């Protein structure tokens, strides 16, 4: 069952990456015949190249693996999940270390502005620390140094105005 699921997953990925100039079909003996067409050759109506593979895994490794790695990097991962199914991706990631490493690199938190903090938690792009509501009491509800200084200046002006008003 596990081998069969793996083969179905590889078939799904091959179908996902297949171009309109390529075709593959499973023969009665279990081999997969892969054929491509050349658009430049307008006289030929038959495939210009035909290769037989023993499994969809072999077909994927030889014909589609590099383009799938590019797809992982360039497409939204949710879109890939929707097209091929989450089970398919999970099965392939479990079996193929190269795809697993590439997938993990892409899904880890990214620090696009190179300030040392992943962008998911670097809300206003000013701090190198996790910003949570629970931390606000530690910094007296200020979000950064400039805000804190502005608040102090406002307080001082308010006190001066109060004192001035009391003198009058």
Rosetta blueprint (number, residue, H / E / L):
1 X L
2 X H
3 X H
4 X H
5 X H
6 X H
7 X H
8 X H
9 X H
10 X H
11 X H
12 X H
13 X H
14 X H
15 X H
16 X H
17 X H
18 X L
19 X L
20 X L
21 X L
22 X E
23 X E
24 X E
25 X E
26 X E
27 X L
28 X L
29 X L
30 X L
31 X L
32 X E
33 X E
34 X E
35 X E
36 X E
37 X L
38 X L
39 X L
40 X L
41 X L
42 X L
43 X L
44 X L
45 X L
46 X L
47 X L
48 X L
49 X E
50 X E
51 X E
52 X E
53 X E
54 X L
55 X L
56 X H
57 X H
58 X H
59 X H
60 X H
61 X H
62 X H
63 X H
64 X H
65 X H
66 X H
67 X H
68 X H
69 X H
70 X H
71 X H
72 X H
73 X H
74 X H
75 X L
76 X L
77 X H
78 X H
79 X H
80 X H
81 X H
82 X H
83 X H
84 X H
85 X L
86 X H
87 X H
88 X H
89 X H
90 X H
91 X H
92 X H
93 X H
94 X H
95 X H
96 X L
97 X H
98 X H
99 X H
100 X H
101 X H
102 X H
103 X H
104 X H
105 X H
106 X H
107 X H
108 X L
109 X L
110 X L
111 X L
112 X L
113 X L
114 X L
115 X L
116 X L
117 X L
118 X L
119 X L
120 X L
121 X L
122 X L
123 X L
124 X L
125 X L
126 X L
127 X L
128 X L
129 X L
130 X L
131 X L
132 X L
133 X H
134 X H
135 X H
136 X L
137 X L
138 X L
139 X L
140 X L
141 X L
142 X L
143 X L
144 X L
145 X H
146 X H
147 X H
148 X H
149 X H
150 X H
151 X H
152 X H
153 X H
154 X H
155 X H
156 X H
157 X H
158 X H
159 X H
160 X H
161 X H
162 X H
163 X H
164 X H
165 X H
166 X H
167 X H
168 X L
